Amino acid sequence: MSRLAPRALLSLSIALLAACASGPVAVDREPDQAAEADALLAGAGVPHVVIAEAFLTPMTPADNVDSPALSIGAGGKPLLLATAKAGGRLMTYDGDTGAPTGVVGRKGKAAGEFDRPNGIFAIDDLVFVVERDNQRVQVLRAPAMAALGSFGQADLRQPYGIWVRRTSPQRYDVLVSDAYMSGEDANGNDIVPPLAQLDRRLRRYTVDIGEGVQARLAGNIGDTGSAGAIRIPESVWGDPANDRLLVAEEDAAIGTAVRVYDMAGKYRGRDIGRGVFKAQAEGIALWQCDDGSGYWITTDQFKDRSLFHVWDRRSLVHVGAFAGKVVGNTDGVWLHQGPTPRFPQGVFYAVHDDMGVGAFDWRDIAAALKLPACGER
């Protein structure tokens, strides 16, 4: 071990004292992250089944991985994508094995670059990426991941989650959650705006995709009543067949749950998971059958192992819960119903502890929770 000379030691001491005197070091904390102890599934007493992960991707802690999505290429080749908030890029993996296949982009503001990418959505041959710190949604075309354009810069303040549906051959209905805040308190925690200012928690865009991207703000969504307001939004998912829009309320201070809106953006006076979630409501996914039946999956973000609650799609009745053997502290999730070579009945992906992605075979989930397949209900 090397030793410091007296003068060097004195300089180091002065520097440390100056650092302490200058106050606490700023922490890049998300609005849903409070300076409190993390909730653990171990000892929480929540009934659930344990399902082994089909695979875990390699872990890259420095990237701060947030949300996954699956893009299906020519010949049915599954490309698993995940946003890397700190890395300013997209991680790519083989969707059947989890093997890394490269990265997309780098940190920056130009086309094909990213600054704090968070939510991601794959549909058709398009990939929509929400960038918190560029305050935009960027659209890429798979599999080359060519940047087509971006939108939202004039409206979005602190965007996170995204849900997309195609409404015509080249037109898409896009909902983006916007977790704008009103500054920070003395502990560095974000301050939720007053109720009257929560009317823009979701931004709705009509997006036309050709050689480029043409988008217009079609409306804003957000209840301002104490029951239906969304204090801290991120994950959002729509179910047009049942006229439902589910939004994760991540504010543990008022009771984390999943708000139920209609597709037009009106609060339906109902939440799911209130009192069921013991940690924090996070990622949302939907298993859809053509007759309107199916299952919602919502994430309870325990630090040690995430818990995934399953709800009946129509009635919203809780039908069970499962956890993996490893996956914990999950932010984003993605459910792919179509077949892939390894997962012929679908696959569920969940981010693991900001470092990588775990995969669950839908056959294992359905068998463990006794979930009837479409057409068998």
Phi, psi and omega in degrees: 000131179283154179247146178272140173293156182306318181295319179294320179296320179296318180296320179296318180298317180297319181295319179294319178296321179295321179296318179295321183291334183283354177101180184293149178285136181297139180243132179279083185256137177287159181302332181270004182255110177260159181280064182225168179293143180284141176285143181241140176291324178300120180087358181284340177072026180266121180298135179194164173255155179253129181236127180290139177294142175289325173195164169236135175290165171302145182270132178231080187303327184292343184278337185055068183291137186241305190221142179253164171202153180244128176247130181261120183266192180300138180074012178078016181289121183274123177250113179270126180246151175212137179282140178245102187296312182283326181285340181065043183200177173251133173273144178233142182219160168290123184292345180263337184237339184084000180294134180293140180238006177131191179227160178238125173080185178205174182288132179165188184244352182283172176299135182082000175249162187220146173230109183057057177295138185233272180288151180213145181215128178252130179209137186053231176254025182249151174230120177261127182237124178272128178247113182299311189273348167266356177049053182204169169243123180258141181247129179240154175251122179276157004271351183287343182060041176284133181286124180265331183156184182212167179205168176098351185301330183279346188240318188287140180247316178211069188283151182225292188262167183206145171221140186225141169222147177273131181250346175201174187309326181235010184243141183229142173265121187236128175246131181234127177280142184231105186264048177300144184236176181246051179088194183232154175271186184296338180267004180084008177275142180292144179261122179290135179297162175300157183308318184298341182260009183261024182274004181230036181290334173235134176253130180254130180237144167259120188238125176253130183246120172231238171288336177227201184236124174241124184222149173222146176288117184264348179161171178235148182233136176166118177284143180250010174275158184296331181280319188258352181294145178255109183284312181230098182264155167207282184287139179215142178209138183254153177223079183302327182298330178247014179051051180229144175229118181256134181228128179285124172266110187265003182280103181292337183296329180253000179105100182293141183193185175243118180284143178249113175250169168266172186294340177280348178102017179263133178292131184270007178074023183216142172237157170241145177089359179295121184089341177274317176289126180254343178249273180202133176292132183227242187298149181230140176216161183225127171264119190245130170256153185298335182274007179094354177274178180143205186215137167269144171237127179234150186259133170253112195275070171288146184292318185281311176215125181290148177249131182247112181273139179245132184233145174296133185298318183280307187273342185064022175283139180288126183246358177152179180210151177219158175224155175276181175276339185232313191303126179215169176051047187282131169267269184275155175225164177211134179243122178248117183276334184288163181282146166233166181307320182272331185239079187294341179245016176110169185210145178244126180250142179219132178294140179249110167049041176065014188238337184186197184227138173252152181239142176235128177291127181300329178299323179291320179295311182298320181291317183293325183256004179055053181266117178298146176284164175304135181090351180251000184279000000 
